[in-house]
Amino acid sequence: MGHLDHAAFGWLTPVLSYAMACIGAALGLRCTVRALEATGRSRRNWLLTAASALGTGIWTMHFVAMLGFGVTGTDIRYDVPLTLLSLLVAMVVVGVGVFAVGHGRARLRSLLLGGLTTGLGVASMHYLGMAALRLHGQVRYDPLLVALSVAIAVVAATAALWAALNIKSPAAVAVASLVMGAAVSSMHYTGMFAVEVDVAPSHGTLPGATAMQFIFPLAVGLGSYLFLTSAFVALTPTAMERAAYASAERAATDDVAPTVARGGSRPAATSAQPSAPA
């Protein structure tokens, strides 16, 4: 059995992956909050942004963590189509869960359905990404730890969607995002601790791409997307903020109107001028 190293670069990859999970969770929660304040096309667009942010953040978290994964006695490669499919699955299935919450009429039922769907999407992304792993040997899983990782994913997703429905302030969303990031990271490493590898030494060439050839550039690109989208969301006023701006403008207009009605914005200048001294 090969020795598994989950942090080949020390704390760098776990910390970075946790940060990606937190950013994706924060962005997804804020977009869901915006969606619940909106209607029609605007709500749909905010929900799409929330789904892409959550899916991208979770996927990036997983594969940034995988940059530090190694197995003694074998190289590691990744099947490119399967890896991309895991990203697509993450966004689509998470999107189904987010839309269930965003458009559901029965809040509790929508929350449970959305949490279950989103959690299963997170777990599917993780194990599909693991199926893309190529190495000299056979990968086996501890079924109890696999079941625990799926349960963590479902609970984490349900908690995140509950937060989106019930938490409005940015500070509370930030705290919820830290908790969600910790839950997603816990799910990932629980799933990784379920892995056992029976190494079969070989000098043959493995198919697929190395993590640095494929996953690192993609993770950097998706991480940039998260940062840019976060900036856009932060700079876009909420419905409550727009209402406050409109109220302030009306108040300012109401203050000016009485002055104009009384005879103009400025008092009339006196026409008499003092006579010059003789």
Secondary structure, 3 states (H helix, E strand, C coil): CCCEECCCCCCHHHHHHHHHHHHHHHHHHHHHHHHHHCCHHHHHHHHHHHHHHHHHHHHHHHHHHHCCCEECCECEEECHHHHHHHHHHHHHHHHHHHHHHHHCCCHHHHHHHHHHHHHHHHHHHHHHHHHCEEECEEEEECHHHHHHHHHHHHHHHHHHHHHHHHCCCHHHHHHHHHHHHHHHHHHHHHHHHCEEEEECCCCCCCCCECHHHHHHHHHHHHHHHHHHHHHHHHHCCCHHHHHHHHHHHHHHHHHHHHHHHCCCCCCCCCCCCCCCCC
